Amino acid sequence: MSNTPKVEPGKILIAEPFMMDTNFKRAVVCMCEHSPTDGSIGFILNKPINMDLSELVSDIESDEDYDVYYGGPVSTDTLHYMHNVGELLEDSIKIGQGVYWGGDFDKLKFLINSGMIRRDNIRFYIGYSGWSPRQLDDELILGSWVVSEIHANYVFKTKSSTLWRQAMINKGDRYSVIAQMPNYLSHN
């Protein structure tokens, strides 16, 4: 157990390349909560869905399109968000340098409608990735995930289609070799 990487808010989970669960195939998950007694919560960063925030929230009056991502298979009838404007949004939880989770939703709508929060400041997620107590620890022992540090660019700048590969490369050493593996072995 001592060799198991430590998971905490501000870490990312990078799916090992052979993960077959379609929810998490080549996924990069930002961890927002992790507790041995309460379980874990995170959001998949690299699975955009063909939907705009205005389709989900009727009183958004911005000319900008705010992309929505698949956060994970748990509670897919809920909307969550990560942003880089924690100083503007009360009740935000700091996850890492330049990355915040949640906050006052009515204030968020006001800030979007007034143009103070732009699409490059925020990402929205339908559902979340959740693990019961010890479930994620067991998956880590099995080698299902590579643990690394979050970078704000992973959330707000890096293209979804290249995020898994980039996160592996940034991890260095043998992971940069793994990053070169094709998505499907038949493409090798």
N, C-alpha and C positions, 0 to 999 in steps of 0.2 A: 504494500500500500504506500510506502514511503516514496517509491519511484513514480507514483501517480501524480501528474501535473495538478497544480492547485487551480481550481475554478473559483472565480469571484466576479462581481460586477466589474466591467472594464476589460474582461478577457473575451476573446472570440473562440468559438469552436469551429474548426475546419474539418469537414467530413473526410474520412479516409477515402481514397479513390475508388474502392470497390464496394462502398456502401450501396446496398440495393434498395433500401427504403426510398420510394419515389419522393416522399416529402423532404428528404434530406440529401438526396444524391447531389454531390458537389456543392453542398450548402456551406455558407459561412454564417454562423449564428452569433449575434452579440448577446452576451450574458448580462442581464439586468438584476437578477436576484439569484442567490444560491445559498441554501441552508440545509444542513444535514437533517434537520427536523421538519422543515416546511417544504422542501423541494426546490426546484429551479424554474426560472422564467427567462426566456430570451426571444429574439426575433431574427428570422432568416433575413439576411441583408440583400441577397442576390436573386430573388424570385419575384420580379415585377409581374403584376397582373394587368390586363387590359382594362383599366378602370381609372377614372379621375375622381378626386375627392368630392367634387360637386355632385357626382352621382350618388354619393352616400350622405352628404350633409347639405340639406337644401338651402340653408342660409349663408352659404359661402358665395360672396359676390366679387370674386377676384377675376381678372382677365387671364391670370396665369393658370396653367394646368398643374395640379399637384398630383404626382403619381402615387399609386397605391401598390403596395407589395404584399405578398403572401408571407405573413409572419410565422405561420406554423399551423399545425393541424388541430390545435386546442381552441375552443370557443371562437369558431370562425364567424360568429355573428357579432364580434366585438371589434372596435377600432382603437388602435394604439398609435403612438407617434414618438419619434426620437428627433431631436433638434439640437441646434448649436446656439440657442438664444436663452439659455437658462436665466440670465440676469433680467430678461423681460417677462418671463412667464413664472408666476408664483407656483409653488408646490412642485416644481421640477426636481427630479432626482439626478444628481450628477453621476454619470456612468464612467466617464473617462475624460481626458483632456479634450474639451470642445464637443462633448457628447452628453446630452441630457435626455431623460425619459419622462414623458408625461407632463403634467402641469394643469393649471386651470383651463378647462376646455372653452368656457365662455370668453375668457380673455384671449385665448388662442384665436378664436373666430374673429374677434375684434381686430387683433393684430394682423391677421391675414387680410381681412376686408379693408383695412387702412393702409395696406402695402408695407407694413413694418416687418412682416415675415414673408420672405420670398420662397420660391420652390427650392432654391439651393440651401435653404436653412432648415428644411424639415423633410422627414420621410414618414409616410403613413403605412400602417400594417393592419391587415385583416387577420385576426387570430394571432396566436402566439405559440411558441415552442415551450412545452412544459414537461417536467420530469417530477415524479413522486420522490419522496425522500430516499436517498441512496441509489436511485435508478441511474442517474447520470454518472455517479461514481463507478457503478458496475460497468457502464458503457466505456468509461475511460480505461478501466482495467483491461477490458477486452480489446482496446486499441481502436475503437470506432471513431474517435475524435483526436485531433491534434489541437492543443491549446496554445494560443498566442495572445499578444497584446492587441487591443483595439487601437486603430488610428482613425481620427475623424474623417479622413479621406475615404476610408472604407465605407462609411455610412453615406457621405454626401457627394463624393466626387468620382470614385472608381466605377467604371461601367459594370453593370451586373454580370454581363457575359464574360468578363475577365477577372472578376473579383476572387474566385476560388484559386485560380492559377497565381494571381498576384500575391495573395495572402500566403500561399505555400512558398513562393519564391522568397518573400520577405522573411519567412521563418529561417531560411538559410540551410546550409549543409545538405543533408540527404533529401530534405523537403523540396529543394529547388529541382532535384532530379525527378521526384514524384510529380511535380507540377507539369513536367513535359509529357506525362502519360496522356494518350488520347482518351476522350470521354468514353469511347467504345473501342474495345480491343480489336475489333474487325477493321478499324481505321488505322491500325498500326502498320 
